[in-house]
Amino acid sequence: MPKAGIHPNYSEVRVVCACGSNFKTRSTHKGDIHVEICSACHPFFTGKQKLVDTAGRVERFRRKYAKAEPAAK
């Protein structure tokens, strides 16, 4: 048992992700915890990669380097 008066209050909180997933955990944080990415939507855990294309930059990069010839060794 922890000593009284020297440890922070450790209680149950709800973690809410931007994808809509939520779960309960224990923390010293007061209130709900809001996160942008969790294990339900993170590419490392899901095995699916999402490319966020801002102003066509990913497509422009692919077109540019698709035309490039392999470097001579």
Contacts in CASP RR format, 6 or more apart in sequence:
PFRMAT RR
TARGET T0000
AUTHOR 0000-0000-0000
METHOD contacts of the structure
MODEL  1
MPKAGIHPNYSEVRVVCACGSNFKTRSTHKGDIHVEICSACHPFFTGKQK
LVDTAGRVERFRRKYAKAEPAAK
8 28 0 8 1.000
9 28 0 8 1.000
10 26 0 8 1.000
10 27 0 8 1.000
10 28 0 8 1.000
11 26 0 8 1.000
11 27 0 8 1.000
11 28 0 8 1.000
12 24 0 8 1.000
12 25 0 8 1.000
12 26 0 8 1.000
13 24 0 8 1.000
13 25 0 8 1.000
13 26 0 8 1.000
13 27 0 8 1.000
13 29 0 8 1.000
13 30 0 8 1.000
13 31 0 8 1.000
13 32 0 8 1.000
13 33 0 8 1.000
14 22 0 8 1.000
14 23 0 8 1.000
14 24 0 8 1.000
14 31 0 8 1.000
14 32 0 8 1.000
14 33 0 8 1.000
15 22 0 8 1.000
15 23 0 8 1.000
15 24 0 8 1.000
15 25 0 8 1.000
15 32 0 8 1.000
15 33 0 8 1.000
15 34 0 8 1.000
15 35 0 8 1.000
15 38 0 8 1.000
16 22 0 8 1.000
16 32 0 8 1.000
16 33 0 8 1.000
16 34 0 8 1.000
16 35 0 8 1.000
17 34 0 8 1.000
17 35 0 8 1.000
17 36 0 8 1.000
17 37 0 8 1.000
17 38 0 8 1.000
17 40 0 8 1.000
17 41 0 8 1.000
18 34 0 8 1.000
18 35 0 8 1.000
18 36 0 8 1.000
18 37 0 8 1.000
18 41 0 8 1.000
19 37 0 8 1.000
19 38 0 8 1.000
19 40 0 8 1.000
19 41 0 8 1.000
21 38 0 8 1.000
21 40 0 8 1.000
21 41 0 8 1.000
27 33 0 8 1.000
39 45 0 8 1.000
40 46 0 8 1.000
43 49 0 8 1.000
43 50 0 8 1.000
51 58 0 8 1.000
53 59 0 8 1.000
END
